[in-house]
């Protein structure tokens, strides 16, 4: 297929996806639509729950495989919408609709790129396309669920709106539920051991501690206490004080290393909700990054978390659209961004998969 035809088909697919409600864990119908779209083009698909994946026609098990991944679930529309979030309307070059920017434009552009190379013989890499679910909630039944089924992967392109610039690193995320323990007593007497005061000591540590290693891309690791709860009534010394800490982990540490340092320095109990959302990066000298740089794109470190955090391979986050529009009311993406995204994805991959 020509790039022009791929661009037209991609816009139509995105319009269809916008018209279908696909909140996280409720993506069955968008999975159906993607599966049908690929099968109509004679692509053999695989499915697990609401995840669809496929390989290039000339797959060669002796060659390394690269992954093209993006998600088709959305958040719920916020209360500020003035338009129907499921009406895919094009006005003044903007395609409006829930999920148009995050990450529908990226997804259909990667689908088009996969189809462009689908039948080509003699590629240096196999290409695996995975359109996955539950990204918006970092769910277990999305990319993480199908990774064991995809086979060995060499590196990945993760489609998220970056204005087609190259996010060569992404912060990881630890959410910590902390509990300081004291002893209950009557506030009018010298009774009890106030858990709030114990928590304050640890909260001050979270506020002031500086990790020794500083990321070249992101700078210092960041910790923020964001929720605190204690006490039942005014005259009772609280026996427990709970608080939540948001930790944005840089590529200078692993999540496990950060958790060990924290537990060594505080007295409260520290329970991570998950250690799955790891910091990720790709070497600036990697061929896919160098290819993007030669096309005039710039590199940066992304502060937001995506499915990239679930990968244990080098991965590049790049895609059409602007992350500032993600989750906004009256979400949109420019149609030209999708067209340019397809062209740039294809051009970035050429020297890598064709050796040209």
Beta strands, then each sheet from edge to edge (+ up, - down):
strand 1: 45-48
strand 2: 51-55
strand 3: 65-71
strand 4: 90-91
strand 5: 94-96
strand 6: 126-132
strand 7: 155-158
strand 8: 166-170
strand 9: 172-181
strand 10: 185-186
strand 11: 222-230
strand 12: 236-237
strand 13: 240-249
strand 14: 269-272
strand 15: 280-281
strand 16: 299-302
strand 17: 314-317
strand 18: 332-334
sheet 1: 1+ 2- 6+ 3+ 7+ 17+
sheet 2: 4+ 5- 18+
sheet 3: 15+ 8- 16-
sheet 4: 11+ 13- 9+ 14-
sheet 5: 10+ 12-
end
